[in-house]
């Protein structure tokens, strides 16, 4: 019984983790590009 619950829950959990990971990666990508852009602007101003 425990095994069946595990097999039911596991795919959902993996899917959720993958979705969260994707969101975090997009978040980091946008922030990194923003910070790099700011550094480039600051560097060109100096």
C-alpha positions in Angstrom: 0.0 0.0 0.0 2.8 2.4 0.9 4.5 1.5 -2.3 1.4 2.4 -4.4 1.1 5.8 -2.7 4.8 6.4 -3.2 4.4 5.6 -6.9 1.4 7.9 -7.2 3.0 10.8 -5.4 6.5 10.6 -6.9 5.7 11.7 -10.5 3.7 14.7 -9.2 6.5 15.7 -6.8 9.1 15.4 -9.6 6.9 17.4 -11.9 6.4 20.2 -9.3 10.2 20.3 -8.5 11.0 20.5 -12.2 8.5 23.3 -12.6 9.9 25.2 -9.6 13.4 24.7 -10.9 12.4 26.1 -14.3 10.9 29.1 -12.6 14.0 29.7 -10.5 16.2 29.4 -13.5 14.2 31.9 -15.5 14.2 34.2 -12.4 18.0 33.9 -12.1 18.5 34.4 -15.8 16.4 37.6 -15.9 18.2 39.0 -12.8 21.6 38.1 -14.1 21.0 39.8 -17.4 19.6 42.8 -15.6 22.6 43.1 -13.3 25.0 42.5 -16.2 23.2 45.3 -18.1 23.5 47.6 -15.2 27.2 46.9 -14.9 27.7 47.5 -18.6 25.8 50.8 -18.3 27.9 51.9 -15.2 31.1 50.8 -17.0 30.3 52.9 -20.1 29.4 55.9 -17.9 32.7 56.0 -16.1 
